Structure formats: structure tokens, C-alpha cells
């Protein structure tokens, strides 16, 4: 397939002109249309409407003339699969397993003669490893491929139907290899007929949907968008028919789908479907097995699919599994050191106190209550870079005390105040707004982004001696042929490369998934506001810890590591879900809250952040805020007085909750509101709010409950900061 075939519309706007075939030395931003001298998203042709070299390389190089149909394939339900675990490592491994299935699907699709267009996969270490290259990069174990592919294929009988079976067949192959590796590693506990249950249950796991149409280069962007919409409607309408495992029951006879691979047939001394006491006995032995210590806890009761994820998280199992499947060694797996919730919640400690003081306390507690020396690797990158190292805080979590005879003693002797280090864990889930409309070109029309922005103007033609006239029809909005759709994926691939250093080097965070415009992060409460704000600044191209706007500013371009670097920019918004979960909140509820949060941000108008605080009591605090108001309100802090910050926020909250102000329009009493703000030392004026909000955010500004929830959130954060500070002071003084 010749790349010019995909760019026929761009050629047509230079009628009867010889077009320069040299590659430009400039890059054109796929959203803003701004040209810059950058090594990233460099344009392939001057006349190509900004089509980048990366996008063109994705669809050029072989003869694909026989590929006359385009399809979208999706499998799932991924979110339920991700949320079904009980540990953060389960969450991360589930993300990678979905990434693995997508990679194998891409490999099998192209092995059979098709061509995958999206996601961009030429740089995927896992896909390239499947194709035969050696993978030594950490990116091999980073989850980045989505569960949806867009691809070309030949119009041959049953070709697409055979590809639909790839997910189920490859999952079956994976389980068979996993079984072999698990039994070889732990033969005393993991060898038995229970694997029949695992294989039986997992055949109901994935539903696969496809939509397809004839390939038409003139309408390919609209056709792809239509296929994606049809896929989504089918998924929602059928609710992933064929799956059973989202709940706690199983079609198999047994204890509510709580299985283990040690089950034996009756004539071998076992039972098919064990009573509760035998299930409990097995899990107790699994917890005490020396080679399995740390893999299971005494409270674990995993169903067959949860157990698969847990076993796959063990490097000594997943590495030989992949070697058996693909006949070569993968890179060393890092999951054995993935952070748990205790480490994620307490990561802030490592830059707040000295390691000798921490290690003195935690080391003694660890050896006494867990009967072994502490480890000094947390799995949180910024915590692990500290020197000297900090002992892992595992002993501070009650559920990690396996010896029940020690629990009462632990509750009486662990110093008061230590719970502030591990009380709260935060998750972030976000993606771009209106991505389907961007891919189809609808957003370019809505924003009146003209084609002329992506083509050289008279000054550029003269400067670069191109010998052509400017493109005609300058008032036409940008058209979205295939290379320009791929340009958006190139952009988000580069955005994801910024997520890792921002989250893991600047902040005390950890990236679980980063693919396309979608990402999932975790960290401690101390990062809830700062990382959220930095994510938005990074996306918009505003000043951030990693990047700075160009001088003068250019939409979509920033300075990063002394180079000009693309980011999504101000024309493309994104919505974010932020969930702050208290210590005993089940991970499944936390994950469900994350999905709800970012969806609620979109449902309330997009370009927003939705904060959810989940308390152990079952209560929650919800606040949805447009980004401009977030940037105004969240940095607000009361000026110094003899009252604590917490007291002032709580005082302000009591004013609003107890008064009759809410019986009238907020606009009629705004002078009184300013007086209330000033009375507790808050330097905020109503004019500042209106300058930012204007009519666009009137629904939020006039809502009394919206303001009360903001104050409640600020009071909550101030309360937690106060408790942390008290603990730090006690530790510093040696009284903790």
C-alpha cells in the first residue's frame, strides 16, 4: 500500500503542482496544527496535512492491496477482570494479562496476513518479542495496549471468525502453560484435579465482539468511528453475555466459586466441591508453606479466575509460562516487588522523616510480630530511591499479622498515631474527552480548525524553498484520513512516556496502566491534590514539574528535557476520576469507585475532575469540579492565624450547614459569602470565581451543596494533614 493513496485529499488541494517528495524538518501537532522544530511527530510530507513519519510507517512498507475490509475487535469485560482482585499486584497483573492478550491478537492477526492499524504497536516490546526480537526493556512488563484493535483483513471466508477465536484459544494456551509452571514450582499444594475447575471456569471468561465493513479510503475515518460506536452499543446492550464470574457464584458445583488447584477426585482421597472447613484448611496450609509465604494470606478465599491472576503474579511462574508458550526467555519479571496498599499509602514517609528513626521503630515491630527481618524494597519508585533505605511498613497493617495469638498484643503496643501513615490510598483514572469525535474529525469541525493550519503557508514555503503555492480551500475544516487518525495515537504514546516520570519520579506514585489516552495510577493521600493538578497542567501544556511552555507559548508544544515536546494541549480536554480509599475499603469497591468517578466527570459536562472519598463506614464524599474552578479553589489556604487550618475549614462548614442561606439564591448573598470567607482567613473573592466560571460553570457556582462539598473536602484534607504532622513531630522527637 502506497502512503500517497491515503493522502489523496491532501494532494488534491495542490492542483497541477509538482509536490516536493523530501521530508520536512518540522513537526505538525495533530490537534493544534502548530508547526515546530521537534524530533517528535515529525511530518512525512510537506503536503501531507501533518501526517507524521510514525503514522506513515505504521501503514507503509508492504503490499496490502488485498486487504479490502476494515474491522474493529474488542474483548472483555476488562474492568470487571481488573477489579476482581484483592491486592494491588492483582490489579497490575490483570492489566498486563489484558495487554498480553491484545499483543498476541495483534501478532496472530498479522501472522495470518492482516494489518493492525490501531493501537500503534511497532514500539511495543511485547509485540516485537512475540515476532522474534529480544526484549530486555522494563517496558516489556508495562501494560499499555488497550483491549480494542482496528485492523484491515482480506475478504475471505471465515477469516474474521477465526481471528475472533484467538482470544479464547490463547487464554486457554496460557492457562495450560501456567498450570505446568505452577505445579513445577509448588508441587505439594498446586497439583490436583482442581485445575479442571480452573479451565472450566475460564472458558466462560472472555466475550469477543467484532464489527466490520468494506474499506473505503474516502470515508475510512467515519467508517472506523461508526464501527467503534456499534461495538460499544453491542457491549452495553448484551452486557457481555456468556460471562458468569462477575459475582461470587459459579456454574460449577462447589463453595461459591472459591476453588484451589489442590482439589482431588474422591477415589484419590478428596472431594469434588469441598466443605468450608477443608477449604479453610487448604488456605491455612498455603499461607504457611514456606515457598508460598507472601503470595497468599490467611484471609484469602480466591475464586478460580482470581487465583489465576495471583499465580501469574509470581515471577517464578510467569517467566517459565511465557518461555513454554514462546520457546524463549522473557525479561526478568518485576512483579515480586510490586507495592501493596500499605507501601503505597505510606510512601510519603520516606521524604518526611529520617530513615534511622523509622527503621528503629519498624524493624523492631517487624521482627517481633512477623518473626523475620523487614525488607527494604517497597515497590514505590520514589520511596525506593531513598538512601539509606527504609524498612517496609508491612507490620503496621493489622491484616498482615498472620499469627492470631499476636493480634491483641499488636493492637495494644503498636504506637498510637501510626495509622496516619497507612490510612488512605489514592487512585487516579483518566482519559481524553470526545476521543471518538476527534478520531472521526467531528471535533475539528466543531472548533473550526482549518486544514490550512496543517499545510505550509506562504512564509514557510518561501523559507524552505518548496516551490509550491499554498493549499487551496483554506476555509475547509481538517479532514481525517487514516494517517491523521494514527497521529493521535502517536501523540498519546508520547504523553504516556511523560506519565511515568511525573508519577514515579516527581511524585510518590505508581503507574498501573498507561495506554492510548487512558491511564490508571496509585499513590498516597499526600499526592491527591498535587498530582491531580500536575496531570492537568502537563496535559494542557502549562508549567509543570516536568515541562515548561515555550516562549512565546505554542499550543500543544512544551519544553521537556531541553527539547520541544508535544502534549495534547488546550484544544483537547480530559476528565479524571480521583478516589481516596480508607484502609479497609475492599479493592473491588475502590476500583468500581474509580470507574464511576471518571464517568461521572464526563457525564457532568467533561473537562472535569470527580473526587470520591470512600470511608470505612460506608459513607462517601463526592465533589465534581471543572478544571478552571479546581485550579482556583484547591490551592486556597487560610492565612495564618492562631486557629489551625482545620478549625477554620470546619468553622466555615458549620456556617453554611447551619444557616438559612441555602434557602435563597447564592448570587443574592455573595457579599455575605465573601465576608464568611474573610472571617476564617480565606482570601477568595466572588469576582475571582466569576472571572473563572462565568456562565460556563453556572450550574456548579449556584449550587450550595457543591460549595459545601468543596469545604468538606478541604476540611478532610486539613484533618489528615494535621494528623500526619503530629505523627512526624512525635517521630522526630523520639516519642512515637
C-alpha positions, 0 to 999 in steps of 0.5 A: 500500500502506497502512503500517497493513496491515503493522502489523496485529499491532501494532494488534491488541494495542490492542483497541477503542482509538482509536490516536493517528495523530501521530508520536512524538518518540522513537526505538525501537532495533530490537534493544534496544527502548530508547526515546530522544530521537534524530533517528535511527530515529525511530518512525512510530507510537506503536503501531507496535512501533518501526517507524521513519519510514525503514522506513515510507517505504521501503514507503509512498507508492504503490499496490502492491496488485498486487504479490502475490509476494515474491522474493529475487535474488542474483548472483555469485560476488562474492568470487571477482570481488573477489579476482581482482585484483592491486592494491588499486584492483582490489579497490575497483573490483570492489566498486563494479562489484558495487554498480553492478550491484545499483543498476541491478537495483534501478532496472530492477526498479522501472522495470518496476513492482516494489518493492525492499524490501531493501537500503534504497536511497532514500539511495543516490546511485547509485540516485537518479542512475540515476532522474534526480537529480544526484549530486555526493556522494563517496558516489556512488563508495562501494560499499555495496549488497550483491549480494542484493535482496528485492523484491515483483513482480506475478504475471505471466508471465515477469516474474521471468525477465526481471528475472533477465536484467538482470544479464547484459544490463547487464554486457554494456551496460557492457562495450560502453560501456567498450570505446568509452571505452577505445579513445577514450582509448588508441587505439594499444594498446586497439583490436583484435579482442581485445575479442571475447575480452573479451565472450566471456569475460564472458558466462560471468561472472555466475550469477543465482539467484532464489527466490520465493513468494506474499506473505503479510503474516502470515508475510512475515518467515519467508517472506523468511528461508526464501527467503534460506536456499534461495538460499544452499543453491542457491549452495553446492550448484551452486557457481555453475555456468556460471562458468569464470574462477575459475582461470587457464584459459579456454574460449577458445583462447589463453595461459591466459586472459591476453588484451589488447584489442590482439589482431588477426585474422591477415589484419590482421597478428596472431594469434588466441591469441598466443605468450608472447613477443608477449604479453610484448611487448604488456605491455612496450609498455603499461607504457611508453606514456606515457598508460598509465604507472601503470595497468599494470606490467611484471609484469602478465599480466591475464586478460580479466575482470581487465583489465576491472576495471583499465580501469574503474579509470581515471577517464578511462574510467569517467566517459565509460562511465557518461555513454554508458550514462546520457546524463549526467555522473557525479561526478568519479571518485576512483579515480586516487588510490586507495592501493596496498599500499605507501601503505597499509602505510606510512601510519603514517609520516606521524604518526611522523616529520617530513615534511622528513626523509622527503621528503629521503630519498624524493624523492631515491630517487624521482627517481633510480630512477623518473626523475620527481618523487614525488607527494604524494597517497597515497590514505590519508585520514589520511596525506593530511591531513598538512601539509606533505605527504609524498612517496609511498613508491612507490620503496621497493617493489622491484616498482615499479622498472620499469627492470631495469638499476636493480634491483641498484643499488636493492637495494644503496643503498636504506637498510637498515631501510626495509622496516619501513615497507612490510612488512605490510598489514592487512585487516579483514572483518566482519559481524553474527552470526545476521543471518538469525535476527534478520531472521526474529525467531528471535533475539528469541525466543531472548533473550526480548525482549518486544514490550512493550519496543517499545510505550509503557508506562504512564509514557510514555503518561501523559507524552505524553498518548496516551490509550491503555492499554498493549499487551496480551500483554506476555509475547509475544516481538517479532514481525517484520513487514516494517517491523521487518525494514527497521529493521535495515537502517536501523540498519546504514546508520547504523553504516556512516556511523560506519565511515568516520570511525573508519577514515579519520579516527581511524585510518590506514585505508581503507574498501573496502566498507561495506554492510548489516552487512558491511564490508571495510577496509585499513590498516597493521600499526600499526592491527591491534590498535587498530582491531580493538578500536575496531570492537568497542567502537563496535559494542557501544556502549562508549567509543570514539574516536568515541562515548561511552555515555550516562549512565546507559548505554542499550543500543544508544544512544551519544553521537556528535557531541553527539547520541544515536546508535544502534549495534547494541549488546550484544544483537547480536554480530559476528565479524571476520576480521583478516589481516596480509599480508607484502609479497609475499603475492599479493592473491588469497591475502590476500583468500581469507585474509580470507574464511576468517578471518571464517568461521572466527570464526563457525564457532568459536562467533561473537562472535569475532575470527580473526587470520591472519598470512600470511608470505612463506614460506608459513607462517601464524599463526592465533589465534581469540579471543572478544571478552571474552578479546581485550579482556583479553589484547591490551592486556597489556604487560610492565612495564618492565624492562631486557629489551625487550618482545620478549625477554620475549614470546619468553622466555615462548614458549620456556617453554611450547614447551619444557616438559612442561606441555602434557602435563597439564591447564592448570587443574592448573598455573595457579599455575605459569602465573601465576608464568611470567607474573610472571617476564617482567613480565606482570601477568595473573592466572588469576582475571582470565581466569576472571572473563572466560571462565568456562565460556563460553570453556572450550574456548579457556582449556584449550587450550595451543596457543591460549595459545601462539598468543596469545604468538606473536602478541604476540611478532610484534607486539613484533618489528615494533614494535621494528623500526619504532622503530629505523627512526624513531630512525635517521630522526630522527637523520639516519642512515637 
